């Protein structure tokens, strides 16, 4: 038996990590997950009442067809709170069968605060401090044996999550004056892996009739029932030998061990996230409300696919077939009949999102092709149109604009960005485009310096305003 110490009990871990280890067991493996609650809030009682058994439902589109599968999950051995039962938590640290640590403690979970925790605090406050304490107890119990080191898989959604976690642990070790031999063991006997995780997890079934039917089939009320999309991928940055320790690939699970996770993060951000930000703002102005409906419109779907396949994918440093397959999966994911993904929820903070998700592809295309990308340029114009369409007022928590259909909508972004658009609400189209493109706070550069861009964005904005966003998108096809 091999054991996984898992920091976190939320929806994502249950429908992703736990289900993956469950799959290993179905293929003949012997794994057990030990869940640890990383924060004092919330309750693990539901796990105890169900003997740590629950179901995961994966729903979505697979090979063009709606698909739904219910998976019983029995890989969880226990779920403990170190705040209520610290001895049980300490026992996990020295368990000879412990092999892997997994965490998903939110983006704020990987944080170091000087003086945040004392070594003998029960338990330490932060997640990295808790982990450092576990590693130290293990080091002492096995006299620093190199073969008792662990594989540590960080799933938090921050850049270089594994490296950042390792850095925090080293800071706590120094704060607590732990001996140099331990610090050497922590850094060299253990493998801190940065990872990229990707699965949309709605988390629960909202329809009471559907839930009742499922529970009748299961035979009990599942309080830990979890719902995720069919698509899932886990990219782990680590040594090649890690695939033997974590034989997911052999079990048919979409897990890759790679020397550098960066290109795969770039793939996700530029294709999946870039597609969202690239088309949703114009699509909302065109009258669409959820992503799935956009995929049923030839113009909007065609615009997205041209942007992905002709302008974004050519700029990415990965195998082209892999990129094309990933982009095709994106269309299926966006067409998920079980998820109502609202365009307005995707629109949050679109200024920084366009800069992070679309600007790199936009600039790389210009650099490589020596011309403007039609769809990405139109996307930039659609961003400006969305933020400036018949501005009504600057509310305390957003910018109120009016949609062409007549209803108002609230833009939520950094205050300075909203203040900028409100200050320019009476500009002509030409004045607004110049002000946006030359705003170095938005883009870290003056985009008016790109030859032909200002005129192209102005023409696109005027087309959106005069003929509508759908007609503007169609002009790119």
N, C-alpha and C positions, 0 to 999 in steps of 0.2 A: 504494500500500500504506500502511495505517495500522497503527501498532503499539501494543500494550498491554503495559506493564510491570506484571507481576502479582507482588505479594509474597505468597507462599504457594503450596503445591502440593498441599494436602490434598484430602480427598474432596469437601468442599462446593464449593470453587472449580472443581474439575474437572467436577462434574455440574451446575453452575449457571452461573457466569460464562463458563467456557470453552465450554460447550455453547451458550450464548446467542450468543457471537461466531462460533461455528461456523455457527449458523443464519443470521447475517448474510451469511456467505460463500456459503451455499447460495442465498441470495436475490440474489446478484450482487455482494456486497460484497468488499472486499479487506482483510482484517484478519489480523494475526499476533500471537500472544501470546508474550511473553518472560517465562518464569517465573524468579523469583528466590527462593532459599531464604532466609527471614528470620532463621533461627537456625542455629547451627553443627551441630546434631544432625541425624541422619537422612541419607539418601542419595538422590541423583537418578539413580543408575545405571540404574534401570529405565527411565527416560525415554530415556536414551541408547541402551540396548540395543534399544528398539523404534522408534527414529527419531522419538521424541516423539509417536507415534501410540498411541491406545488407544480403548476403547469405553466408552460410558455406557449403562446400562440404566435406563429410567424405568418404574416399576411402580406400579400402584395401581388405583383405581376411577375410571372416567370415564363420565359419563352412566349411572351405575348398574351398569356392567359392568366386570369385571376387564380391565385393559389392561396390555400390556407392549410396549415398543419398544426396539430396540437401535440406538444411534447411534454410528457411527464418528466419531472426533474427530481432525482433522488440523490444527487451527488453531494448535497450539503449535509455534513455530519453534525455540526452544531453551529449555533449563532449566539455569540456571547457579547456582553457589554463589559469592557474593562473598568467602567465606572462603577459597576455593581459587583463584579466578580474578578478582581484583579489577579488572584492566584490562578484562575483558569487561563487568563491571558498570558501570564508568565509561563505556564506549562507549555503553551504552544511554542514559545521561543526555543525550548530545549527538546522538543519532540524529535526523536531521531528520524522520523518519517517525513518531517517538513522539508520540502524541496523548492517551493515557489511562493513568492509573495506578490499579490496583485492589489492594485489600489485604483479607486476612482473616487476621490474625495472633493470633487469640483475644482475649478481653476484656482480657487482661493486656498485649497487644501495644502498645496506645496508652497509653504511659506516659512521663512525663518525670521523670528523676532528675538533679538538679543535679550536675554534674561527672561524669556517667555516661560521657561520651565526649568525647574531644578531636577537634578538627576534622580533624587529619591521621591519626587512627586508621584502620587498614585492616583490615576496615571498621569504622565506628562500631558500638557495641553495640546500641542500641535501634532499633526500626523507624522511629520519627519522626526519629531522628538520621540514619539512612541516607537517608531521604527528603529531609531538609534538604540533605544533601550532594549528592544528585542534582540538586535544584533549583538549588543554587548553581553546580554545574558547567555546567548548561544555561544559566543566566543569563550566565555569563562567555563561553561559546562563541558566544552570539548577541547579545552586547552589550546585553542587557536588552530585546530585541525583544518587544513585547507579544504578537505573534502566535505566539510560541514557548512561550507558557504552556500548561499541561496541564489536563485534566479529571481530578480526583482523587476516586475513588469508594471510600469506606471502608465495608467490610461487617462490621466487628466488632460484636458484639452488646452495645453500650453506648449509652446515650442520647446523642444529638447527636454521633455518632461522627466525622463530618467536622469539626465545630467543635472538638472536643477534639483531633483530630489537628493541625489548623491552629494551635491554641494551643501544642501541644508544639513544633511546628516553629519558631514564633516565639521560644519560650524558648531553643532551641538556637542560633538565629541570634544572639540577644543574648549568650548565653554565649560564643560564638565570636567576638564583636565583628565580625560581618559588616556590611558597609556598609549604610547606611540605604536607598540606592537598591535594593539587592537585596531588602531586607525589603519595600519598597514593591512591587517586581515580584512577589515571592512571594505577597503578599496580594491583589494586584489583577489580575495577568495570568493567574494560575491560579485555577481554580474548585474549591474544596474542597466536596464534596457529602456531606451526611449521607444515609445510605440505610437502608432497611429491607429485609431479605432474608428469604424464607420458603420453605424446602423441607426436608423431612425426608430425611436422607441416611444410610441404614443402612451404605453404603459397600462392602460386599462380599457375595458369595454364600457361604453356609456349607455348602450341600449339595454334596459332592464330585462326585456323579453329574451334577448340574445344571451344575456348573462345567465338567466334562469335555466334556459335550455342547456347551456354548457355545463352548469353545475349539476343538473339532473343526470347528464351523461357521465360526469365524473363521480357522482355519488356523494359529494360533500361541497360545502361552501368554501371555496378557495380564496382566502383573504390575501394571498400573496401571488395570485394570478397575474401574469405579465404578458403584454402584447408588444411585438416588434415587427418590423418589416422583414420580408424574406431576405433581402440583400444584406450581407455582412462581410466585412473584411478587417483583418487584424494584421498590421505590418509591424514587425518587431525588429528593432535594430540590435544585432548581436552577432556573435561568432557563429560560423557555419555549424559547429557541433551542437548548437542549441536545438537544431531540428531533431536530433536524436533524443534529447531530454524532454522536448515538447513535441511529440509525434503527431501534431494536428494534421499536417499535410498528408501523411500516410493514411489518416482516418478520413480523408476527403473534405476536411474543413478548410475554408478559405483563409489560411494563415500563412504569411510569408516571413521568413527570417532573412534579413538583408543587411549588408554592411553599413548602409546609410538610409535612414527613413526620409530624409529631406525631399528627394524627388517624388516620393509617394504622397507626402503632404502637399507638395506643389500640385500634383495631379488632382487631389481632392479639392483643394482650394480653388484652383483655376477652372476645373471642369464642373464639379458638382456645385460648389458655392458660387463660382463665376457665372454659371448658367442662370442660377436663381437671380442674382443681382443684375445680370445682363438683360433679362427680358421682363421681369415682373413689374417694374415701374411703368413702362409703356403699356403693358398688358392691363394694368389696373386702370389707367386712363382710357383704355379701349373698352372698358366695361366688364372685365373679368374679375372674379373675386377669389378663386382658389386655383391652385397649381394644376390640378387634374383637368379642369375645364380648358385651360390653356393648351394642354396636350391634345385636346379634341378639335382644336382650331388649326386648319392647315397653315395659315399665315404665321401665327405665333410659334407653332411647333417648327415650321420651316425656318423661321428666323433664328430660333434657338439652335437648331441643328447646323445651320450654315455657320453661325458664330463659333460653335464648338469645333466642327470638323474642318473648316477652312481657315479659321483665324486663330483659334486657341491651341488646338492639338499640334499644329506644325511648329509651335514655339517651345514645346516641352521636350526635355532631354530623356525620354523613355522610349521603350519599344513601341512603335506606332500601332501595332496590332493590339497590344495591351491597352493603349490609350483609346483606340476606337471601341474596343469591347467595353471599357469602363464608361465611355460616353453613351453607348447604346443602353447600358444598364441604367444610366441616369434617366433616360427617357422612360423606361419601364417604372422606375421608382417614382418619377413625377406623376405617372399615370395610375398610381396605386388607388384602387377603388375603395380602399378601407380608410384612407387618410384624407381629411379635409384640411389641406395646408393653405392657410390664408395668405394672400399676397401682402396684405397690410402688415402681417407679423414679420414677413421677410423684409419689408421696407424699413424696419427700424435701423437707424444709424447708417443709412445708405451712403452717406458721404465717405466715411472711413471704409465701408465695405467695398465701394467701387474702387477706391484707391488700393486696397489690399488685394482684392480678388480679380479685378479686371484691368487695372492700370499696367501691371507687369506684362500681361499678354498683349495689350495695346501697344506698349512701347517696344516690346520685342518684335512684334509683327512689322512695325515701321522700320526698325533697324534692319531686319532681315529682308523684307520685301521692297523697301524703298517706296512705299505708298501707304495710304491710310486704309485701315480695315473698315469696310463699309458697315458691318453690323456693330462692331464695337464703337465706332464713331456715332452711329445712330443711338446706341445704348447710352452714350454720354449725353446726347441731346435729350433722350427720354428722361434721364436723371434730372436735368435742368427743368424740363417741362413739368415733371412731377412736383418738384419743389417750388414751382412758381405759378402753378395754374390757378388763376383767379384768387389770389391770396385775400383772405377775409380778415384775419386778426392774428396777432402774436399772443397766444394764450400762455399761461404760466408754465404749462407742461408740454407745449408743442406749438406748431404753426398750422393754423387752420386754412385749408385751401378748399376750392370747390371743383368737383369732378365735372367733366363735360356733360355727364348724365344729370347733373343738378344737385347731387348730394354732397355734403361736405366731408372732408377726411382730415385726420390729424397726423401731421408729420412729426415724428419724434427723433431727435438727433442731438448732438452737442449744442449747447446754448449758442455758442458763437456762430455755428453754421445757420441755425434758424434766424438769429439776429441779422446775419448777412442777407439772407433772402428777403426778410421783411424790409430791410433798409433799401433794397433794390426792387421793391414791388411795383414801382411806377416807371421802371426803366423800359426803354424800347427793347425789342428782342436783341438787336445788335449790341446795345449797351450792356445788357445782362450777360450775354455770351462772353463778351470781352472781360467783364468783371469776374465771372466764374473762372474762366481759363487762366487769367493772370493772377489768381489768388494763390499765392505760394503757401499760405497756411493750409489750404485744402490739399494741394498736390505735391508740396515740397519742391515745386519748380513752376516756372511760367510756361504754361502750355501754349500760349500764343506764339512762342518761338518755333513751334513745329509747323513747318511749311504747309500751308493750305488748310490747317485744322480749323482755325477760327471761321473761315468762310464755310467750310463743310458742316460744322456744328450749327451755325446760324441757319443754313439752308434746311437742315434736318429739323431744327426746332420750329421753323416757320411752317414746314410741311406737317408736323405733328399738330400744330395749333390750327392750321387751316383745313386739313383733310382728316385729321384724327390719327391716333397712334397706329391703329391696325393698317391703314393705308400707307403710313410711313414705313412700317415694318415690311409691308409687301413690296415697296420700292427697292428694297435691298435684295430681293430674291431673283 
